[in-house]
């Protein structure tokens, strides 16, 4: 898989992190997930990339260099996207990638909902690939991911540290139902104005550092289960309630232990924000249990949709951890996303 993933990264290198305005370039993330869905998936990757490239735009050019002293002033300034991409190209050319990650992870975490969580998710895929094998295309991909995250950095309003007693599942259930309209920025602003939002966030039980890996898995599993119930609220956006904390889990082994608790907190806040912003008031029946994982994978690949593919990989991991409806949820995701056109 390694050589093929690097080929994909090289093919996508000239493209920018966004296209058609705010739409995120899912190419590197979806191709990585597609390659991991099974031995037959390699056949589909270049064909999928061929089609996806037609939608993308060239990367923005750098205009004014960002320095080690000026970065706080331009964090979250999307007009400096080209400058942020160039900044992280320089950073990763001068220092080992784990050092750059350890420096910038705590700076970026408070804005993990950036670009509807895609800065975090793209970083998670890049770090996993680098941990498996360090190559120039993978280092370059991490630079793109971190630069995108920094340019779109956005905090969640009303952020509160966990201090309650709820496990991830009940904590997600206890979130307010926004019932909002508009894009993710509008919905997050509306969420921050609700008096019941911050207390619901704080209702999650705090987690000691040593328990963060298991807690992240539990959060991902809970979000996968609830996607099966709430996906009709927004089949695409609610995918990220699971894929964002899963991306944080992918990065965790490359972080020092003291960064594990803030990583879990950011993953929770991000998953909770997407859930509350898009979940519907009513629930669908639970997806069936006992389905063949190969059928769900095939449905995701057949859909050709990047969100269905990424969710299939994450739901497959939940199924392996014993979540009985995870495969059925992945199949539901492929069907609903395919029906709405992605």
C-alpha positions in Angstrom: 0.0 0.0 0.0 2.8 2.4 0.9 4.0 3.1 -2.7 0.5 3.6 -4.0 -0.4 6.0 -1.2 2.7 8.1 -2.0 1.7 8.1 -5.7 -1.7 9.4 -4.7 -0.1 12.1 -2.5 2.1 13.2 -5.4 -0.9 13.3 -7.8 -2.8 15.5 -5.4 0.1 17.7 -4.3 -0.7 20.6 -6.8 -4.3 20.8 -5.5 -5.4 23.2 -2.8 -7.1 22.2 0.5 -10.4 23.7 -0.7 -12.5 24.1 -3.9 -15.7 25.7 -4.8 -15.3 28.1 -1.9 -15.4 26.2 1.5 -15.6 22.6 0.3 -12.7 20.6 1.7 -10.4 18.5 -0.5 -11.0 15.0 0.7 -8.6 13.4 -1.8 -5.7 12.4 0.5 -8.0 11.3 3.3 -10.4 9.3 1.2 -7.7 7.6 -0.9 -5.9 6.6 2.4 -9.2 5.1 3.7 -10.0 3.4 0.4 -6.6 1.7 0.4 -7.3 0.2 3.8 -10.8 -1.1 3.1 -9.5 -4.4 1.6 -7.3 -6.0 -0.9 -9.5 -5.2 -3.8 -9.6 -1.5 -2.9 -6.3 -0.7 -4.6 -7.9 -1.3 -7.9 -10.3 1.5 -7.3 -8.0 4.2 -5.9 -6.4 5.7 -9.1 -9.8 5.5 -10.8 -11.4 7.4 -7.9 -8.6 10.0 -7.9 -9.0 10.5 -11.6 -12.6 11.5 -11.1 -12.0 13.5 -8.0 -9.1 15.6 -9.5 -11.6 17.0 -12.0 -13.4 18.8 -9.2 -10.3 20.3 -7.5 -8.5 23.6 -7.8 -4.8 24.5 -7.7 -3.2 25.2 -4.4 -3.1 28.9 -3.4 0.2 30.7 -3.7 2.1 32.3 -0.8 2.0 36.1 -0.6 3.6 37.1 2.7 5.7 34.8 4.8 4.5 33.9 8.3 7.2 34.0 10.9 7.7 32.3 14.2 6.8 35.6 15.9 3.8 36.6 13.7 1.8 33.4 13.6 -0.6 34.2 16.5 -1.8 37.2 14.6 -2.8 35.2 11.5 -4.1 32.0 13.1 -7.5 31.4 11.7 -7.0 33.9 8.8 -8.2 31.9 5.8 -7.0 34.7 3.4 -3.4 33.5 4.4 -4.0 29.9 3.4 -1.2 29.9 0.9 1.2 31.5 3.4 0.3 28.9 6.0 0.9 26.0 3.6 4.3 27.5 2.8 5.0 28.0 6.5 4.6 24.4 7.3 6.6 23.3 4.3 9.5 25.2 5.8 8.9 24.0 9.3 8.9 20.3 8.2 11.9 20.9 6.0 13.9 22.2 9.0 12.7 20.0 11.8 11.7 16.3 12.3 7.9 15.9 11.8 7.3 14.6 15.4 8.9 17.8 16.8 6.7 20.0 14.6 3.6 18.0 15.5 4.4 18.3 19.3 4.9 22.0 19.0 1.8 22.8 16.9 -0.7 20.2 18.2 -1.5 22.1 21.4 -1.7 25.4 19.5 -4.2 24.0 16.9 -6.3 21.8 19.2 -8.6 24.6 20.5 -9.6 25.2 16.9 -10.2 21.6 16.0 -13.6 22.2 14.5 -11.8 24.2 11.8 -13.2 23.7 8.3 -15.9 21.4 9.7 -13.1 19.3 11.4 -11.2 18.6 8.1 -7.9 20.1 9.4 -7.9 17.7 12.2 -9.0 14.7 10.1 -6.5 15.3 7.4 -3.7 15.6 10.0 -4.8 12.3 11.5 -4.5 10.5 8.2 -1.1 12.1 7.5 0.3 11.2 10.9 -0.7 7.6 10.7 0.9 7.3 7.2 4.1 8.9 8.5 4.3 6.6 11.5 4.1 3.7 9.1 6.8 5.0 6.8 8.4 8.4 6.5 8.6 9.6 2.9 8.8 13.0 1.3 5.2 12.8 0.0 3.9 12.0 3.4 5.8 14.8 5.1 4.5 17.2 2.4 0.9 15.9 3.1 1.4 16.7 6.8 2.4 20.2 5.9 -0.8 20.6 3.8 -2.9 19.3 6.7 -1.4 21.5 9.4 -1.4 24.6 7.1 -5.1 24.1 6.3 -6.0 23.6 10.0 -4.1 26.8 10.9 -5.7 28.9 8.2 -9.2 27.8 9.1 -8.6 27.5 12.9 -11.9 28.1 14.7 -12.8 27.6 18.4 -16.1 26.1 19.5 -18.1 28.7 21.5 -19.0 27.8 25.1 -16.2 25.2 25.4 -16.2 23.7 28.8 -13.9 21.0 30.3 -15.5 17.7 31.2 -16.4 17.5 34.9 -19.6 15.4 34.9 -20.2 11.7 35.2 -21.5 10.7 31.8 -19.9 8.2 29.4 -19.6 9.3 25.8 -22.8 7.7 24.6 -25.1 9.3 27.3 -23.2 12.5 27.0 -24.0 12.7 23.2 -27.6 11.9 24.0 -27.8 14.7 26.5 -26.7 17.4 24.0 -29.2 20.0 23.0 -30.9 19.6 19.6 -30.1 22.8 17.7 -32.5 22.4 14.9 -30.6 25.1 13.0 -30.1 26.2 9.5 -27.2 27.4 7.5 -23.6 26.3 7.2 -21.4 25.0 10.1 -20.2 28.5 11.0 -23.7 29.8 11.5 -24.8 26.7 13.4 -21.8 26.9 15.8 -22.5 30.5 16.5 -26.2 29.6 17.2 -25.0 26.8 19.5 -22.8 29.1 21.5 -25.8 31.3 22.3 -27.8 28.5 23.9 -27.7 28.3 27.7 -27.9 24.5 27.7 -24.9 24.0 25.5 -22.0 24.6 27.9 -23.5 22.5 30.7 -24.1 19.6 28.4 -20.5 19.8 27.2 -19.3 19.7 30.8 -21.5 16.7 31.6 -18.9 14.2 30.1 -16.8 12.4 32.7 -13.1 13.6 32.9 -10.6 11.0 31.7 -7.1 10.3 33.2 -4.2 10.5 30.7 -3.6 6.7 30.7 -7.3 6.0 29.8 -7.4 8.4 26.9 -6.9 5.8 24.1 -9.8 3.7 25.4 -11.9 6.8 25.9 -11.3 8.0 22.3 -12.4 4.6 21.0 -15.5 4.8 23.2 -16.3 8.2 21.8 -15.9 7.1 18.2 -18.0 4.0 18.9 -20.7 6.1 20.5 -20.7 8.5 17.5 -20.9 5.6 15.1 -24.0 4.2 16.9 -25.7 7.5 17.0 -25.0 8.1 13.3 -27.2 5.1 12.7 -30.0 6.8 14.6 -29.6 10.4 13.5 -27.9 10.3 10.1 -31.1 11.6 8.3 -30.4 15.0 10.0 -27.4 15.5 7.8 -25.9 12.3 6.3 -22.7 14.0 5.3 -22.0 16.3 8.2 -22.8 13.8 11.0 -20.1 11.5 9.6 -17.6 13.9 11.1 -18.9 13.4 14.6 -17.2 10.0 14.4 -14.3 10.6 12.0 -13.0 13.7 13.9 -12.3 11.9 17.2 -11.1 8.9 15.3 -8.5 11.2 13.6 -7.4 12.4 17.1 -6.9 8.8 18.1 -4.7 8.2 15.0 -2.4 11.0 16.2 -2.3 10.0 19.8 0.6 7.5 19.6 2.8 10.2 18.2 2.2 12.7 21.0 3.8 13.1 24.4 1.6 11.8 27.3 0.9 15.3 28.6 -1.0 16.1 25.4 -3.3 13.2 25.6 -5.9 14.7 28.0 -6.3 18.0 25.9 -6.6 15.8 22.8 -9.5 13.9 24.3 -11.2 17.1 25.4 -10.8 18.7 21.9 -12.1 15.5 20.3 -15.1 15.5 22.6 -15.9 19.1 22.0 -15.6 18.7 18.2 -17.8 15.6 18.1 -20.3 17.2 20.4 -20.5 20.4 18.4 -21.1 18.6 15.1 -23.7 16.3 16.7 -25.6 19.1 18.3 -25.5 21.3 15.2 -26.9 18.6 12.9 -28.8 15.9 14.8 -32.5 15.7 14.2 -35.2 15.7 16.9 -36.4 12.1 15.9 -34.4 8.9 15.5 -34.4 6.2 12.9 -34.8 2.6 13.8 -31.5 0.9 14.8 -29.6 -0.5 11.8 -29.6 -4.3 11.6 -26.8 -6.3 13.3 -24.9 -9.3 11.9 -24.4 -7.9 8.4 -21.4 -8.9 6.2 -18.6 -6.2 6.5 -17.7 -6.9 2.9 -21.1 -5.7 1.8 -20.9 -2.5 3.6 -17.4 -1.8 2.2 -18.7 -2.6 -1.3 -21.6 -0.2 -0.8 -19.2 2.6 0.3 -16.8 2.0 -2.6 -19.7 1.8 -5.1 -21.1 5.1 -3.9 -17.8 6.8 -4.8 -18.4 9.3 -2.1 -15.5 10.3 0.1 -17.6 10.5 3.3 -19.1 7.1 2.8 -15.6 5.6 2.2 -14.1 7.3 5.3 -17.0 6.3 7.5 -16.8 2.7 6.3 -13.3 2.4 7.5 -14.1 4.0 10.9 -17.3 1.9 11.4 -15.3 -1.2 10.5 -13.0 -0.5 13.4 -16.0 -0.1 15.7 -17.4 -3.4 14.5 -14.0 -5.0 15.3 -14.4 -3.6 18.8 -17.7 -5.3 19.2 -20.3 -2.7 18.2 -23.1 -4.9 16.7 -24.7 -2.3 14.5 -21.6 -0.7 13.2 -21.6 -2.5 9.8 -25.3 -1.8 9.3 -24.6 1.9 10.1 -21.9 2.0 7.5 -24.3 0.6 5.0 -26.9 3.1 6.0 -24.3 5.9 5.5 -23.5 4.8 2.0 -27.2 4.6 1.1 -28.2 8.0 2.6 -25.1 9.8 1.3 -25.7 8.3 -2.1 -29.3 9.4 -2.0 -28.4 13.0 -1.2 -25.6 13.2 -3.7 -22.8 13.5 -1.1 
